[in-house]
Amino acid sequence: MRLLNRLPPYPRALWLLIGCFFFNRIGASVIWPFITLYIREQTSKPLDVMGLLVNQPLFGMTTGAAALSIPLALSTITSLLSLQALSSVIGTSLISTLMDQFGRKRIMIFGLVAFSVLLAFMSQAVAFWQWVIIVPLYGILQPIFYIGIYAMIADTVTPEERTGAFALIRTASNLAIAIGPAVFGVIIAQSHTIAYFISITINIIVLVPFIVVIHETLPEKAATKQVSSGYRDILRDRPFVIFIAVFALVEIATALTFNLLSVYTKENFNIAENQFGQILAINALMVVFLQFGVTRISNRYRPLLVMSFGSVIYASGLIGYAVSSMLVQFMISMVIMTIGELIVMPTSNAMAANMAPPDKRARYMGIYSLTYTFGTGVGPIAGGILSDTFGPPAIWYGGASTALVAAFGFWWLHRSRLLTTEQPAAQTT
């Protein structure tokens, strides 16, 4: 109760947005952390004990009980994530511009419906060429709801309230991530197909209140103003661009964890999906119970110094993955990495939103969201190459290196005073 009494009196619209986002994230939590694993297993080629391909039309045979499966190389699978990243850049650029001109709600509704249809196709994709087509569409459609929610939050609350609001929605998001794999982990370990239809069902449920109850939040002046110059003005915003470039390095580390750790733990240490769900649950529950307290403390200090310190902790957690071999060790490493996440993420959300003019807010937040897309495009494929070349632990040493470079970058931005608006955040939580 004491924690609830400390929360600002947010408008009802914010709580509705958080509720919809919460359920949407439950659906997402059974897909995106396991997407590399799903692709790898759905595209595995069955072999019989003599080494001959079976279950293929050419042979007219079916897989017997003694059949083996040979998965594609990890670097081949992760190359698909680069396609996802490229398509997300193109899609986000268009979608966020449309949101600034025509509003958030209608485009978000379209995104939920189209993404649900795509999930149905994903459930049946067993050939690599099918994923070459599906993954770029996934990259375009998956971020739509996320971008819209963050733009709507920035529309709904004042600049002084944004750090707390973003901390709150991260708490809801991570609670959903804890619930999803924990509740459905045993089921999806038995059948990946069910995971896709769980996500589809949840998207349909979210559509109902979003259509009936939630209203458009695009500021009226922005809605009537002609959207001009596309992204040119934003790319001329040198402080914002540099800030985004440095923050993208942290997202490489994040993308490695949430795209490769499930494969790494299962294939090297026989940690199944439901056990990996416990690792994710630690991350999620720490955010749920600790985010407000950490944010209240970090708000007292300069944001860039806060993010520099958090990036160092991130790197420590990644090194922990490299030296871990048991479930409990991976759990401890996740605890360390999550502390860095608690420090860095709400601060970066608020800085990006506060740097955005109202008429370009969806585009600024769209570019901010692309940092994770960039991380997903660069991190996993680089991690796959490191794994295939130097061994699986090299994934985490490479990620730790990028987090340390980010730490230096945030420190340099603070010392250079390039971001003249940097100041300790308001006490909002």
Long-range contacts (C-beta under 8 A, 24 or more apart in sequence): 3-292, 6-292, 6-429, 7-164, 7-168, 7-429, 8-161, 8-164, 8-428, 8-429, 10-156, 10-157, 10-161, 10-165, 10-168, 11-156, 11-157, 13-152, 13-156, 13-214, 13-215, 13-217, 14-153, 14-156, 14-157, 14-165, 16-209, 16-213, 16-214, 17-149, 17-152, 17-153, 17-156, 17-169, 17-214, 18-168, 18-169, 18-172, 19-172, 19-209, 20-149, 20-206, 20-209, 20-210, 20-214, 21-145, 21-149, 21-169, 21-172, 21-173, 22-172, 22-173, 22-175, 22-176, 23-176, 23-202, 23-205, 23-206, 24-112, 24-145, 24-176, 24-202, 24-203, 24-206, 25-172, 25-173, 25-176, 25-177, 25-180, 26-176, 26-177, 26-179, 26-180, 26-202, 27-180, 27-198, 27-199, 27-200, 27-201, 27-202, 27-203, 27-206, 28-142, 28-176, 28-180, 28-199, 29-176, 29-177, 29-179, 29-180, 29-181, 29-280, 30-180, 30-181, 30-184, 30-188, 30-195, 30-198, 30-199, 31-119, 31-195, 31-196, 31-199, 32-142, 32-258, 32-259, 33-177, 33-181, 33-258, 33-259, 33-262, 33-276, 33-280, 34-188, 34-192, 34-195, 34-262, 34-273, 35-259, 36-74, 36-77, 36-78, 36-81, 36-259, 36-260, 36-262, 36-263, 36-380, 37-262, 37-263, 37-266, 37-273, 38-122, 38-192, 38-195, 39-77, 39-80, 39-131, 39-135, 40-71, 40-72, 40-74, 40-77, 40-263, 41-69, 41-71, 41-192, 42-125, 42-126, 42-192, 43-71, 43-72, 43-77, 43-126, 43-127, 43-128, 43-131, 44-69, 44-70, 44-71, 44-72, 45-69, 45-70, 72-128, 73-384, 73-388, 74-260, 74-263, 74-384, 74-387, 74-388, 75-381, 75-384, 75-385, 75-387, 75-388, 76-128, 76-384, 77-384, 78-259, 78-260, 78-380, 78-381, 78-383, 78-384, 79-381, 79-384, 80-131, 80-132, 80-135, 81-135, 81-259, 81-376, 81-377, 81-380, 81-381, 82-377, 82-378, 82-381, 83-132, 83-135, 83-136, 83-139, 84-135, 84-136, 84-138, 84-139, 84-373, 84-376, 84-377, 85-139, 85-373, 85-374, 85-376, 85-377, 85-378, 86-136, 86-139, 86-377, 87-135, 87-136, 87-137, 87-138, 87-139, 87-140, 88-139, 88-140, 88-142, 88-143, 88-370, 88-373, 88-376, 88-377, 89-370, 89-373, 89-374, 90-140, 91-139, 91-140, 91-141, 91-143, 91-144, 92-143, 92-147, 92-366, 92-367, 92-369, 92-370, 92-373, 93-230, 93-231, 93-366, 95-140, 95-143, 95-144, 95-147, 95-366, 96-147, 96-151, 96-362, 96-363, 96-365, 96-366, 96-367, 97-227, 97-230, 97-231, 97-362, 97-363, 99-147, 99-148, 99-151, 99-218, 99-362, 99-366, 100-218, 100-222, 100-227, 100-359, 100-360, 100-361, 100-362, 100-363, 101-223, 101-226, 101-227, 102-223, 103-216, 103-218, 103-223, 104-148, 104-151, 104-152, 104-155, 104-216, 104-217, 104-218, 104-362, 105-148, 105-210, 105-214, 105-215, 105-216, 105-217, 107-144, 107-148, 108-144, 108-145, 108-148, 108-149, 108-210, 109-207, 109-210, 109-211, 110-144, 111-141, 111-144, 111-145, 111-148, 112-144, 112-145, 112-203, 112-206, 112-207, 112-210, 113-203, 113-207, 114-141, 115-141, 115-142, 115-144, 115-145, 115-203, 116-199, 116-200, 116-203, 116-204, 119-196, 119-197, 119-199, 119-200, 119-203, 120-196, 120-197, 120-200, 122-196, 123-192, 123-193, 123-196, 123-197, 139-373, 143-366, 143-369, 143-373, 146-369, 147-362, 147-365, 147-366, 147-369, 148-362, 150-349, 150-353, 150-365, 150-368, 150-369, 151-217, 151-361, 151-362, 151-365, 151-366, 152-217, 153-353, 154-353, 154-356, 154-361, 154-365, 155-217, 155-218, 155-219, 155-358, 155-361, 156-217, 159-353, 159-354, 160-426, 160-428, 161-426, 161-428, 162-349, 162-350, 162-353, 162-354, 162-428, 163-295, 163-299, 163-346, 163-347, 163-349, 163-350, 163-425, 163-426, 163-428, 163-429, 164-292, 164-295, 164-428, 164-429, 165-428, 166-345, 166-346, 166-349, 166-350, 166-353, 167-291, 167-292, 167-295, 167-346, 167-429, 168-292, 168-429, 170-287, 170-291, 170-345, 170-346, 170-349, 171-287, 171-288, 171-291, 171-292, 173-287, 174-283, 174-284, 174-285, 174-286, 174-287, 174-288, 174-291, 175-284, 175-285, 175-287, 175-288, 176-284, 177-280, 177-281, 177-283, 177-284, 178-280, 178-281, 178-283, 178-284, 178-285, 178-288, 179-284, 181-273, 181-274, 181-276, 181-277, 181-280, 181-281, 182-277, 182-278, 182-281, 185-273, 185-274, 185-276, 185-277, 186-274, 188-273, 189-272, 189-273, 189-274, 219-358, 219-359, 221-358, 221-359, 222-358, 222-359, 222-361, 225-359, 227-359, 231-363, 231-367, 233-360, 234-360, 234-363, 234-364, 234-367, 237-355, 238-418, 239-355, 239-418, 239-419, 239-420, 240-352, 240-355, 240-364, 240-367, 242-413, 242-418, 243-351, 243-352, 243-355, 243-413, 243-419, 244-352, 244-367, 244-368, 244-371, 245-409, 246-406, 246-409, 246-410, 246-413, 247-307, 247-348, 247-368, 247-371, 247-406, 248-371, 248-374, 248-375, 249-311, 249-402, 249-403, 249-405, 249-406, 249-409, 250-307, 250-311, 250-314, 250-344, 250-348, 250-371, 250-375, 250-402, 250-403, 250-406, 251-371, 251-372, 251-374, 251-375, 251-376, 251-379, 252-374, 252-375, 252-378, 252-379, 252-382, 252-399, 252-402, 252-403, 253-314, 253-315, 253-318, 253-337, 253-375, 253-379, 253-399, 253-400, 253-402, 253-403, 253-406, 254-341, 254-372, 254-375, 254-379, 255-372, 255-375, 255-376, 255-378, 255-379, 255-380, 256-318, 256-375, 256-379, 256-380, 256-383, 256-395, 256-396, 256-398, 256-399, 257-318, 257-321, 257-337, 257-399, 259-376, 259-379, 259-380, 260-380, 260-383, 260-384, 260-387, 260-395, 261-321, 261-330, 264-321, 264-387, 264-392, 264-395, 265-327, 265-330, 268-392, 269-325, 269-326, 269-327, 271-327, 271-330, 275-327, 278-327, 278-331, 279-327, 279-330, 279-331, 279-334, 282-331, 282-334, 282-335, 282-338, 283-334, 283-337, 283-338, 283-341, 286-335, 286-338, 286-339, 286-342, 287-338, 287-341, 287-342, 290-342, 291-342, 291-346, 292-429, 294-339, 294-342, 294-343, 295-342, 295-346, 295-347, 295-428, 295-429, 296-427, 296-429, 298-343, 298-346, 298-347, 298-425, 299-424, 299-425, 299-426, 299-427, 299-428, 299-429, 300-424, 300-427, 301-424, 302-414, 302-422, 302-423, 302-424, 303-347, 303-350, 303-351, 303-422, 303-423, 303-424, 303-425, 304-410, 304-411, 304-413, 304-414, 304-419, 304-422, 305-410, 305-411, 305-414, 306-343, 306-344, 306-347, 307-343, 307-344, 307-347, 307-348, 307-406, 307-410, 308-407, 308-408, 308-410, 308-411, 308-414, 309-343, 309-407, 310-339, 310-340, 310-341, 310-342, 310-343, 310-344, 310-347, 311-340, 311-344, 311-403, 311-404, 311-406, 311-407, 311-410, 312-340, 312-403, 312-404, 312-407, 313-337, 313-339, 313-340, 313-343, 314-340, 314-341, 314-344, 314-400, 314-403, 314-406, 315-340, 315-399, 315-400, 315-401, 315-403, 315-404, 315-407, 316-340, 316-400, 318-396, 318-397, 318-399, 318-400, 318-403, 319-396, 319-397, 319-400, 320-396, 321-393, 321-395, 321-396, 322-393, 322-394, 322-395, 322-396, 322-397, 322-400, 323-393, 340-403, 347-425, 350-425, 351-419, 351-422, 354-421, 355-421
